[in-house]
Amino acid sequence: MRQYATNSPEAMARILALSMLVDGCLDKSELNVMMRFGVLERLGMSEADFDDIVHLLCEDMLQCVPGIAHGQIELDEASIDSILLEIQDTRLRKILLKIMLAVVYADQQLSVGEAVLVSRAMQVWELDLAEIGGLVYSFTSDLPDSGDNSYGSRDSKTLPSNVRSTMPSILQTHF
């Protein structure tokens, strides 16, 4: 798996992308949650930037996992942990967990993969339900502003320049 800077917008976006894909499909209701609450804008990221992150995550998963079981890619705990550990700031962890919960429950269902990811995030980040209870849809004011450099600066070197030009938008291909 490629690595992103600690607490960077790319690291946060990849965790959100994983939250959207962990159930095996990208659901329009999950994208709607992201758009409705302006998550990408608050991260200082465009839809194209997020598309790049999603495509790179998919590439990494195809290259890094030992195999495909029953037509699905399964990440091991070490891979999931390495992605989650790119977020070290406790405040960002809480914010991301709130967004993850909103995303995974956007379709009013919680798949086994979604439950495992959320549970793993809570364990790795040392968070419990009492810390996040009742806060799922109150996260927009918590997100760092895109101009806030204390959460890592955007590094254009982490995304290949040809990715955007060769891949269609997730919104174009799925909806």
PAKOLBA-767494 format. One line per 10 residues: number of its first residue (from 0); their letters; for each residue x, y, z of N, C-alpha, C, CB. Coordinates in pm, 1 decimal, always signed. Glycine has a CB too. Layout:
NUM = a = X,Y,Z,X,Y,Z,X,Y,Z,X,Y,Z ~ ...
! end
This chain:
0 = mrqyatnspe = +83.7,-118.5,+0.0,+0.0,+0.0,+0.0,+88.0,+124.6,+0.0,-95.2,+0.0,+121.6 ~ +47.5,+221.1,-78.3,+121.7,+347.1,-74.1,+92.5,+417.3,+57.5,+84.7,+438.4,-194.6 ~ +179.7,+506.3,+94.7,+163.9,+578.1,+220.3,+138.6,+725.4,+191.9,+288.3,+560.4,+309.8 ~ +57.3,+784.6,+277.7,+31.1,+927.5,+271.8,+87.1,+991.6,+398.2,-121.5,+956.8,+256.4 ~ +107.9,+1120.1,+392.2,+159.0,+1192.8,+507.9,+60.8,+1179.4,+624.7,+182.7,+1342.2,+472.8 ~ +115.8,+1171.4,+743.1,+34.6,+1161.5,+864.2,-62.5,+1279.1,+873.1,+124.4,+1156.6,+989.3 ~ -188.4,+1246.6,+901.2,-296.4,+1345.1,+918.5,-325.0,+1426.4,+792.9,-261.9,+1439.0,+1030.9 ~ -282.0,+1380.4,+677.7,-302.7,+1455.2,+553.2,-444.6,+1436.7,+500.6,-201.3,+1411.2,+446.9 ~ -489.9,+1530.3,+417.7,-620.5,+1514.4,+354.9,-630.1,+1384.9,+273.3,-649.6,+1634.1,+265.6 ~ -519.9,+1345.9,+209.2,-520.6,+1221.7,+130.9,-540.3,+1100.2,+220.3,-390.3,+1207.5,+52.0
10 = amarilalsm = -474.0,+1098.7,+335.1,-489.6,+986.7,+428.6,-633.5,+978.9,+479.1,-392.0,+1001.2,+547.6 ~ -691.7,+1094.6,+509.7,-830.9,+1097.3,+555.7,-925.0,+1052.5,+444.3,-869.4,+1238.8,+604.2 ~ -901.1,+1101.1,+322.6,-986.7,+1064.7,+209.4,-978.8,+915.5,+179.9,-947.5,+1144.7,+85.1 ~ -858.8,+856.4,+193.0,-846.6,+713.2,+166.5,-927.7,+632.8,+268.1,-698.8,+670.0,+169.9 ~ -928.9,+674.0,+393.3,-1008.7,+604.0,+494.1,-1157.2,+614.7,+460.1,-981.2,+661.4,+635.2 ~ -1199.3,+731.4,+415.5,-1339.3,+747.4,+375.6,-1370.7,+664.6,+251.8,-1371.0,+895.1,+349.4 ~ -1277.5,+659.7,+157.6,-1296.4,+577.0,+37.6,-1307.9,+429.7,+76.9,-1179.2,+597.3,-62.4 ~ -1223.4,+385.9,+167.7,-1229.9,+248.0,+214.6,-1364.6,+221.0,+281.4,-1114.5,+218.6,+312.4 ~ -1413.7,+318.8,+356.2,-1545.3,+304.9,+419.9,-1655.6,+286.2,+316.2,-1575.6,+427.7,+506.6 ~ -1639.8,+351.3,+202.5,-1740.4,+341.9,+96.9,-1730.5,+210.2,+19.5,-1726.1,+459.2,+0.9
20 = lvdgcldkse = -1612.0,+155.6,+8.6,-1589.5,+37.3,-73.9,-1590.3,-93.6,+4.1,-1459.8,+50.8,-145.2 ~ -1580.0,-86.7,+134.7,-1560.9,-205.6,+215.6,-1677.0,-305.1,+205.0,-1541.6,-165.7,+358.7 ~ -1794.3,-259.0,+168.4,-1908.0,-350.4,+153.2,-1914.7,-411.3,+13.9,-2037.8,-277.6,+183.0 ~ -1817.0,-380.0,-70.5,-1810.1,-441.2,-202.3,-1865.2,-356.0,-314.1,-1881.6,-568.9,-200.5 ~ -1928.1,-245.5,-282.2,-1980.6,-159.5,-388.8,-1987.5,-15.1,-340.5,-2120.6,-207.9,-434.7 ~ -1985.0,+72.8,-436.6,-1996.4,+215.1,-407.9,-2142.8,+252.7,-424.5,-1903.6,+301.1,-501.7 ~ -2201.7,+301.7,-318.3,-2344.4,+332.3,-318.1,-2365.7,+482.6,-332.4,-2411.1,+280.3,-189.0 ~ -2464.4,+520.2,-413.1,-2494.2,+661.4,-433.3,-2527.8,+732.6,-302.3,-2609.2,+676.4,-530.8 ~ -2593.5,+663.6,-210.8,-2629.1,+726.5,-83.1,-2503.8,+763.2,-3.1,-2719.1,+632.5,-0.3 ~ -2396.7,+685.8,-18.5,-2271.9,+717.6,+50.5,-2208.5,+843.7,-8.2,-2173.7,+599.4,+41.4
30 = lnvmmrfgvl = -2209.4,+852.9,-139.3,-2159.6,+974.3,-204.1,-2244.3,+1095.0,-166.8,-2157.3,+956.9,-356.0 ~ -2375.1,+1074.6,-157.2,-2464.8,+1183.6,-118.9,-2432.5,+1237.5,+20.0,-2609.5,+1136.5,-123.6 ~ -2399.2,+1148.1,+113.7,-2361.7,+1192.4,+248.2,-2237.7,+1280.2,+240.4,-2336.6,+1071.2,+341.7 ~ -2140.7,+1235.6,+162.2,-2016.6,+1313.2,+147.9,-2046.2,+1451.1,+87.9,-1914.6,+1236.8,+59.1 ~ -2131.8,+1455.6,-13.3,-2163.2,+1581.9,-79.8,-2250.1,+1671.5,+8.3,-2233.7,+1555.3,-212.8 ~ -2349.6,+1612.0,+72.3,-2443.1,+1689.3,+153.6,-2372.1,+1764.3,+266.0,-2549.6,+1597.7,+212.0 ~ -2272.4,+1701.4,+323.9,-2202.3,+1763.4,+434.8,-2073.1,+1832.9,+393.2,-2172.5,+1660.5,+538.6 ~ -2047.4,+1840.3,+263.5,-1931.3,+1913.3,+213.9,-1798.5,+1859.5,+263.8,-1942.7,+2056.1,+251.6 ~ -1790.4,+1729.2,+280.4,-1670.2,+1668.1,+336.4,-1548.2,+1697.0,+249.3,-1689.4,+1516.9,+351.7 ~ -1560.3,+1679.0,+119.9,-1444.7,+1699.3,+32.7,-1396.7,+1843.8,+34.9,-1478.5,+1658.4,-109.7
40 = erlgmseadf = -1490.5,+1936.8,+32.3,-1452.6,+2077.8,+35.5,-1379.6,+2111.3,+164.5,-1575.9,+2166.9,+20.1 ~ -1427.4,+2056.4,+274.9,-1363.6,+2082.8,+404.4,-1223.3,+2022.3,+411.9,-1450.0,+2027.5,+518.1 ~ -1200.3,+1917.3,+334.5,-1066.8,+1857.8,+327.9,-978.6,+1929.7,+226.1,-1076.8,+1709.3,+292.8 ~ -1037.1,+2026.1,+154.0,-961.2,+2096.7,+50.9,-940.0,+2011.3,-72.2,-827.6,+2141.2,+105.4 ~ -1037.5,+1927.7,-102.1,-1024.5,+1829.7,-208.0,-1140.9,+1841.6,-305.7,-1017.4,+1688.3,-149.8 ~ -1111.7,+1828.6,-432.8,-1216.4,+1828.7,-534.9,-1267.4,+1685.6,-554.1,-1163.3,+1887.6,-669.9 ~ -1376.5,+1672.9,-629.4,-1426.2,+1538.9,-662.9,-1320.1,+1462.1,-740.1,-1557.0,+1547.5,-745.3 ~ -1249.4,+1529.5,-828.9,-1143.9,+1464.6,-906.8,-1031.7,+1414.9,-815.9,-1087.7,+1561.4,-1012.1 ~ -995.5,+1494.2,-715.6,-894.0,+1451.0,-619.4,-940.5,+1323.8,-546.8,-864.2,+1564.3,-517.0 ~ -1067.1,+1324.6,-505.0,-1120.5,+1208.4,-433.8,-1126.9,+1087.4,-526.3,-1260.3,+1239.3,-376.8
50 = ddivhllced = -1166.1,+1109.8,-651.1,-1166.4,+1000.5,-749.3,-1028.2,+937.8,-759.4,-1211.9,+1051.4,-887.7 ~ -925.2,+1022.0,-763.5,-787.8,+972.8,-770.8,-755.3,+884.6,-650.7,-689.2,+1090.0,-778.6 ~ -794.0,+930.0,-532.8,-768.6,+853.7,-410.0,-839.1,+718.3,-417.0,-816.0,+932.9,-285.1 ~ -964.1,+716.8,-462.4,-1040.3,+592.1,-472.0,-973.2,+497.4,-571.1,-1186.5,+620.3,-514.8 ~ -935.4,+549.0,-687.2,-871.4,+463.8,-788.0,-737.6,+409.4,-737.8,-850.6,+542.2,-918.6 ~ -659.6,+492.8,-670.9,-531.5,+447.9,-617.6,-550.2,+343.9,-507.4,-452.1,+566.7,-564.3 ~ -652.7,+361.0,-424.6,-683.7,+261.6,-321.8,-717.8,+127.8,-387.3,-800.9,+309.7,-232.5 ~ -799.4,+132.2,-490.7,-836.2,+8.4,-561.5,-712.7,-58.5,-622.5,-940.2,+38.3,-672.2 ~ -626.0,+20.9,-684.3,-501.4,-33.5,-739.4,-418.0,-98.9,-630.2,-420.0,+77.2,-808.7 ~ -402.0,-29.3,-519.1,-323.1,-82.7,-408.0,-382.3,-213.3,-356.0,-314.6,+19.9,-294.4
60 = mlqcvpgiah = -514.0,-216.6,-342.7,-577.5,-337.4,-291.2,-556.7,-453.5,-387.6,-727.5,-313.8,-267.4 ~ -565.7,-429.4,-516.5,-545.6,-536.3,-614.0,-401.2,-586.9,-614.6,-583.9,-487.7,-753.1 ~ -307.2,-497.2,-589.5,-166.3,-534.2,-592.2,-115.7,-590.4,-460.4,-84.3,-415.9,-629.8 ~ -177.1,-553.0,-349.6,-120.8,-584.0,-218.2,-187.8,-698.3,-144.1,-126.7,-464.2,-134.0 ~ -304.9,-736.7,-185.0,-372.7,-843.6,-111.1,-326.6,-978.9,-164.6,-527.7,-829.9,-122.4 ~ -322.5,-1079.4,-76.7,-273.4,-1210.7,-118.1,-363.2,-1282.0,-218.4,-256.4,-1297.0,+1.7 ~ -489.8,-1248.9,-223.4,-579.3,-1315.4,-316.9,-719.5,-1260.7,-307.1,-580.4,-1464.3,-292.5 ~ -800.6,-1306.8,-397.8,-940.4,-1264.8,-400.1,-1024.2,-1383.4,-357.1,-983.4,-1212.9,-541.7 ~ -1101.7,-1366.2,-252.1,-1185.5,-1473.4,-199.1,-1330.1,-1450.4,-239.7,-1173.3,-1482.2,-45.5 ~ -1386.7,-1546.0,-309.6,-1527.0,-1540.9,-350.0,-1559.5,-1412.4,-425.6,-1617.1,-1553.2,-227.9
70 = gqieldeasi = -1466.9,-1368.1,-510.2,-1490.4,-1249.3,-591.3,-1474.1,-1118.2,-518.4,-1625.1,-1255.0,-647.5 ~ -1428.8,-1124.4,-393.5,-1410.4,-1002.3,-315.6,-1267.2,-992.3,-266.2,-1508.0,-997.9,-197.3 ~ -1218.1,-870.8,-260.9,-1085.0,-844.8,-209.1,-1096.6,-824.7,-59.3,-1019.8,-721.1,-277.9 ~ -1012.3,-891.9,+15.5,-1014.7,-877.9,+160.1,-879.2,-828.5,+207.7,-1051.5,-1011.4,+228.2 ~ -879.5,-717.0,+278.5,-757.0,-664.5,+337.5,-734.0,-731.2,+472.2,-764.1,-510.5,+352.9 ~ -609.2,-759.7,+502.7,-578.7,-815.4,+634.1,-571.8,-703.1,+737.4,-445.6,-894.8,+630.6 ~ -569.1,-741.8,+864.0,-567.6,-642.2,+970.9,-448.0,-549.0,+961.6,-567.9,-710.6,+1105.4 ~ -332.5,-603.3,+924.8,-211.6,-520.1,+916.2,-228.1,-411.0,+811.2,-88.7,-606.6,+883.3 ~ -288.1,-443.1,+698.5,-310.4,-342.6,+593.8,-409.1,-236.8,+638.7,-360.5,-408.8,+465.9 ~ -517.7,-280.4,+700.5,-617.6,-186.1,+751.2,-554.4,-97.3,+858.3,-741.1,-261.5,+808.5
80 = dsilleiqdt = -479.8,-159.3,+948.0,-415.4,-82.8,+1055.7,-320.0,+21.6,+1000.2,-340.0,-176.6,+1150.3 ~ -242.7,-14.0,+897.6,-147.3,+82.9,+842.4,-219.2,+202.8,+782.0,-58.7,+16.5,+736.4 ~ -334.2,+178.6,+721.5,-414.2,+289.2,+666.7,-468.2,+375.8,+780.6,-531.5,+234.8,+579.7 ~ -522.4,+311.8,+882.7,-580.4,+385.1,+995.9,-475.3,+462.1,+1074.9,-653.0,+289.0,+1088.3 ~ -355.9,+405.7,+1086.8,-251.9,+469.3,+1167.2,-189.6,+592.0,+1101.4,-144.7,+370.0,+1197.2 ~ -226.5,+619.8,+978.5,-180.8,+744.2,+916.3,-249.5,+865.3,+978.9,-207.0,+741.1,+765.1 ~ -353.9,+840.2,+1054.3,-420.1,+947.7,+1129.1,-379.5,+932.1,+1274.4,-577.6,+943.5,+1112.4 ~ -301.4,+1026.9,+1323.3,-249.0,+1022.3,+1459.4,-318.1,+1121.8,+1552.2,-100.7,+1049.0,+1457.9 ~ -375.8,+1225.9,+1496.4,-440.8,+1329.3,+1575.5,-573.6,+1275.4,+1630.1,-463.7,+1457.5,+1490.4 ~ -589.7,+1276.7,+1761.4,-709.4,+1222.7,+1826.0,-835.8,+1292.5,+1778.7,-697.7,+1234.8,+1976.8
90 = rlrkillkim = -829.7,+1422.7,+1761.6,-947.2,+1498.0,+1715.2,-986.7,+1453.3,+1574.8,-919.0,+1650.4,+1716.9 ~ -888.8,+1436.9,+1486.9,-918.4,+1390.9,+1350.9,-973.0,+1249.0,+1351.0,-793.1,+1398.1,+1263.8 ~ -923.0,+1165.9,+1439.9,-974.3,+1029.4,+1449.2,-1122.7,+1030.1,+1484.9,-894.8,+948.8,+1553.4 ~ -1159.6,+1111.8,+1580.1,-1300.7,+1119.7,+1619.9,-1386.8,+1172.0,+1505.6,-1316.9,+1209.8,+1743.3 ~ -1337.6,+1273.2,+1438.2,-1410.9,+1330.1,+1325.1,-1428.4,+1225.2,+1216.1,-1337.9,+1454.1,+1269.3 ~ -1319.9,+1157.1,+1180.8,-1327.3,+1055.4,+1075.8,-1420.2,+941.9,+1113.7,-1189.5,+1000.6,+1045.9 ~ -1418.0,+901.4,+1238.7,-1507.8,+794.2,+1281.0,-1653.7,+837.0,+1265.7,-1479.0,+754.0,+1426.8 ~ -1682.3,+961.3,+1300.2,-1819.3,+1012.1,+1281.8,-1859.2,+1008.4,+1134.4,-1831.6,+1156.4,+1336.2 ~ -1768.8,+1053.0,+1048.0,-1799.3,+1052.9,+905.2,-1811.9,+909.8,+854.1,-1690.7,+1128.7,+826.2 ~ -1721.7,+822.5,+897.4,-1728.8,+682.3,+856.9,-1864.0,+622.2,+893.1,-1616.2,+601.8,+922.4
100 = lavvyadqql = -1911.8,+650.5,+1014.1,-2041.1,+597.7,+1057.0,-2154.1,+651.5,+969.1,-2067.0,+633.1,+1204.1 ~ -2147.2,+779.0,+936.7,-2250.6,+837.2,+849.9,-2246.1,+772.8,+711.6,-2232.5,+990.6,+838.1 ~ -2126.9,+749.8,+660.8,-2111.2,+690.4,+527.8,-2159.2,+546.1,+526.3,-1964.9,+697.4,+483.0 ~ -2113.7,+464.7,+621.5,-2149.4,+322.5,+616.6,-2297.3,+299.4,+644.5,-2066.0,+244.2,+716.4 ~ -2360.2,+391.8,+713.2,-2502.5,+374.7,+739.9,-2590.9,+455.8,+645.1,-2532.4,+413.6,+882.4 ~ -2532.0,+516.6,+544.6,-2608.3,+598.2,+449.8,-2717.5,+519.6,+379.0,-2515.5,+658.1,+347.4 ~ -2693.4,+392.1,+355.7,-2793.1,+308.1,+287.5,-2884.6,+236.1,+386.6,-2723.0,+205.4,+198.0 ~ -2878.7,+276.4,+513.4,-2962.4,+220.3,+619.8,-2931.6,+73.4,+647.8,-3108.5,+235.1,+583.5 ~ -2814.0,+27.2,+607.7,-2770.3,-109.7,+633.6,-2625.1,-107.2,+676.1,-2789.6,-200.0,+508.8 ~ -2587.0,-202.7,+757.2,-2448.6,-214.4,+798.8,-2401.4,-354.5,+760.5,-2432.1,-187.7,+953.0
110 = svgeavlvsr = -2312.8,-360.1,+661.2,-2261.4,-489.4,+616.8,-2156.1,-538.8,+714.6,-2202.6,-479.5,+474.3 ~ -2120.4,-664.3,+701.4,-2017.2,-722.3,+787.1,-1885.3,-647.4,+766.9,-1999.4,-873.7,+757.1 ~ -1848.4,-619.0,+641.9,-1724.5,-547.4,+613.4,-1722.4,-408.7,+674.8,-1703.9,-536.9,+464.6 ~ -1835.1,-340.2,+668.1,-1844.5,-206.6,+728.1,-1830.0,-214.7,+879.6,-1978.5,-139.8,+691.1 ~ -1896.9,-311.8,+939.7,-1888.9,-328.5,+1085.1,-1746.5,-361.5,+1128.8,-1985.1,-438.9,+1131.8 ~ -1678.5,-446.3,+1051.8,-1540.6,-482.7,+1084.0,-1450.1,-360.9,+1074.2,-1490.4,-594.0,+990.4 ~ -1465.5,-280.1,+969.3,-1381.7,-161.7,+952.5,-1403.5,-61.2,+1065.4,-1410.0,-95.8,+817.8 ~ -1527.7,-32.6,+1096.7,-1557.8,+62.7,+1204.1,-1505.2,+10.2,+1337.3,-1710.1,+88.8,+1213.1 ~ -1526.6,-116.5,+1362.9,-1477.8,-176.8,+1486.7,-1325.5,-171.1,+1494.5,-1525.5,-321.8,+1497.6 ~ -1260.2,-199.1,+1382.3,-1113.8,-195.3,+1380.0,-1063.6,-52.3,+1403.3,-1060.1,-249.9,+1245.1
120 = amqvweldla = -1128.9,+45.7,+1341.3,-1090.5,+186.0,+1361.0,-1103.1,+223.9,+1508.2,-1177.8,+279.6,+1273.8 ~ -1212.3,+182.4,+1569.6,-1232.1,+214.7,+1711.6,-1123.2,+150.8,+1797.6,-1371.2,+167.7,+1758.9 ~ -1084.9,+28.5,+1762.7,-982.3,-40.8,+1839.5,-845.2,+23.1,+1818.0,-978.3,-189.0,+1801.3 ~ -805.9,+42.9,+1692.6,-674.8,+100.3,+1661.0,-663.4,+242.0,+1714.8,-650.6,+99.5,+1509.4 ~ -770.1,+319.0,+1701.6,-768.9,+458.4,+1744.9,-801.1,+474.2,+1893.7,-867.8,+538.3,+1662.7 ~ -830.1,+364.7,+1960.2,-861.4,+364.9,+2103.1,-977.2,+459.2,+2135.9,-738.1,+404.4,+2183.7 ~ -1085.5,+441.8,+2060.8,-1208.1,+519.1,+2082.3,-1318.3,+423.7,+2124.1,-1248.8,+598.5,+1954.3 ~ -1413.8,+473.7,+2200.3,-1528.5,+390.7,+2235.4,-1657.7,+462.1,+2198.4,-1527.0,+356.1,+2385.5 ~ -1765.6,+388.2,+2201.9,-1895.1,+442.8,+2160.0,-1936.9,+563.3,+2242.8,-2001.6,+335.9,+2169.1 ~ -1900.5,+565.9,+2368.2,-1938.1,+679.2,+2453.0,-1878.7,+809.2,+2400.6,-1892.8,+655.3,+2597.2
130 = eigglvysft = -1761.5,+800.2,+2339.3,-1694.9,+919.9,+2287.9,-1758.9,+972.2,+2159.1,-1548.2,+890.3,+2263.3 ~ -1826.5,+884.1,+2086.4,-1881.9,+925.7,+1957.7,-2032.7,+913.6,+1949.9,-1820.9,+845.4,+1848.4 ~ -2095.4,+859.4,+2051.2,-2239.2,+837.3,+2051.0,-2318.7,+962.7,+2021.3,-2281.8,+781.7,+2182.3 ~ -2418.6,+950.2,+1934.0,-2508.6,+1060.1,+1903.2,-2448.5,+1170.6,+1818.5,-2557.7,+1117.9,+2027.9 ~ -2330.0,+1149.6,+1766.7,-2263.3,+1256.9,+1694.4,-2247.8,+1229.7,+1545.4,-2129.2,+1281.1,+1754.1 ~ -2308.9,+1125.8,+1494.7,-2286.3,+1083.7,+1356.6,-2311.3,+1195.5,+1256.9,-2374.5,+966.0,+1323.5 ~ -2420.7,+1268.2,+1269.6,-2452.3,+1370.3,+1170.0,-2416.7,+1512.2,+1214.2,-2598.1,+1364.2,+1137.0 ~ -2329.5,+1524.8,+1310.7,-2291.5,+1657.7,+1356.6,-2145.8,+1689.3,+1326.4,-2316.7,+1670.5,+1504.8 ~ -2090.1,+1625.3,+1225.6,-1946.9,+1637.2,+1204.1,-1902.5,+1753.0,+1117.5,-1898.0,+1514.4,+1145.1 ~ -1988.9,+1820.4,+1046.1,-1941.1,+1919.0,+949.4,-1866.8,+2034.0,+1013.4,-2055.6,+1972.6,+870.5
140 = sdlpdsgdns = -1907.9,+2078.1,+1128.1,-1837.3,+2189.3,+1190.8,-1705.5,+2143.9,+1251.4,-1924.2,+2253.7,+1297.7 ~ -1687.4,+2013.3,+1268.2,-1564.8,+1960.3,+1326.2,-1451.4,+1947.5,+1225.8,-1591.8,+1827.0,+1387.4 ~ -1484.9,+1937.2,+1098.4,-1380.1,+1916.4,+998.6,-1285.5,+2034.6,+992.4,-1441.3,+1891.9,+861.7 ~ -1157.9,+2007.6,+975.5,-1064.4,+2119.1,+962.0,-1090.4,+2193.7,+832.8,-919.0,+2069.7,+966.7 ~ -1074.2,+2324.7,+835.7,-1086.8,+2402.5,+713.3,-972.7,+2366.9,+621.3,-1088.7,+2554.0,+742.7 ~ -997.1,+2376.7,+491.2,-894.4,+2340.4,+394.3,-771.1,+2428.4,+406.6,-950.0,+2349.3,+253.8 ~ -784.7,+2546.4,+460.6,-670.8,+2635.7,+476.7,-590.8,+2609.0,+602.7,-717.5,+2777.0,+477.2 ~ -635.2,+2515.4,+684.0,-567.4,+2484.6,+809.0,-451.2,+2390.1,+782.0,-665.2,+2422.9,+911.1 ~ -330.5,+2440.1,+788.5,-213.1,+2360.4,+755.1,-166.7,+2270.2,+868.5,-101.4,+2450.5,+715.0 ~ -228.9,+2275.4,+982.2,-183.7,+2193.4,+1093.9,-216.5,+2045.6,+1074.2,-245.9,+2242.8,+1222.6
150 = ygsrdsktlp = -293.8,+2012.2,+974.3,-329.8,+1873.2,+950.4,-259.8,+1816.7,+828.8,-478.7,+1860.1,+934.1 ~ -149.4,+1873.7,+792.6,-73.9,+1821.8,+679.2,-107.6,+1897.9,+553.5,-101.1,+1673.6,+659.5 ~ -7.8,+1929.1,+476.9,-32.7,+2001.4,+352.8,-55.3,+1903.0,+239.8,+84.2,+2095.7,+319.6 ~ -126.3,+1947.7,+138.9,-152.6,+1863.5,+23.5,-23.9,+1851.8,-56.3,-268.3,+1920.8,-63.9 ~ +12.0,+1732.6,-90.4,+133.5,+1707.0,-164.9,+95.7,+1647.2,-298.9,+228.9,+1613.6,-86.9 ~ +107.8,+1725.9,-403.3,+66.0,+1679.6,-534.9,+151.3,+1563.9,-584.3,+71.5,+1793.1,-634.2 ~ +266.2,+1539.6,-523.6,+351.7,+1429.1,-565.9,+291.0,+1294.1,-531.0,+488.8,+1441.7,-502.4 ~ +195.6,+1288.9,-438.0,+137.5,+1161.4,-398.5,+39.8,+1108.6,-501.4,+68.8,+1174.9,-265.6 ~ -6.3,+1190.9,-592.0,-99.5,+1148.8,-695.2,-34.2,+1164.4,-831.9,-230.6,+1230.0,-687.4 ~ -24.8,+1056.6,-907.4,+34.6,+1068.6,-1040.0,-44.0,+1165.5,-1126.6,+41.9,+932.3,-1107.6
160 = snvrstmpsi = +28.3,+1243.4,-1206.0,-36.9,+1347.0,-1286.6,-127.1,+1288.8,-1394.5,+67.2,+1436.1,-1350.5 ~ -99.8,+1166.5,-1436.9,-181.0,+1109.4,-1544.6,-306.6,+1039.4,-1496.1,-99.1,+1013.0,-1623.4 ~ -324.4,+1023.4,-1364.2,-439.0,+949.6,-1313.4,-569.2,+1016.4,-1352.4,-430.6,+936.3,-1162.8 ~ -581.3,+1147.0,-1329.9,-705.9,+1216.4,-1357.0,-741.3,+1213.0,-1504.9,-697.1,+1359.4,-1309.2 ~ -642.0,+1221.2,-1590.8,-670.9,+1227.0,-1733.8,-706.7,+1091.2,-1792.1,-552.9,+1283.7,-1807.7 ~ -670.5,+980.7,-1725.8,-696.1,+849.3,-1783.2,-814.1,+777.0,-1722.1,-575.8,+765.2,-1769.4 ~ -866.4,+825.1,-1611.0,-974.0,+754.6,-1544.0,-1098.0,+842.3,-1533.6,-929.7,+709.2,-1405.6 ~ -1214.1,+784.7,-1562.8,-1337.3,+863.3,-1549.5,-1369.2,+886.2,-1402.7,-1455.4,+792.5,-1619.4 ~ -1447.8,+987.6,-1377.0,-1492.1,+1018.6,-1241.7,-1578.1,+906.2,-1187.2,-1569.1,+1150.8,-1238.9 ~ -1570.3,+884.7,-1057.9,-1656.0,+784.8,-993.0,-1801.6,+819.4,-1017.6,-1627.2,+776.8,-840.8
170 = lqthf = -1833.6,+947.0,-1012.8,-1971.0,+988.2,-1037.4,-2012.3,+956.0,-1180.2,-1987.9,+1137.5,-1009.8 ~ -1921.2,+969.3,-1275.6,-1953.0,+938.8,-1414.9,-1973.9,+789.8,-1436.2,-1842.5,+989.1,-1506.3 ~ -1891.8,+706.9,-1372.3,-1897.6,+564.1,-1397.8,-2003.4,+491.1,-1317.1,-1765.8,+504.0,-1370.3 ~ -2047.5,+549.7,-1206.6,-2141.7,+479.2,-1121.1,-2281.5,+538.6,-1117.7,-2088.7,+474.9,-984.2 ~ -2297.0,+665.9,-1161.0,-2430.2,+727.0,-1150.3,-2458.4,+816.5,-1266.9,-2443.4,+805.6,-1021.8
! end
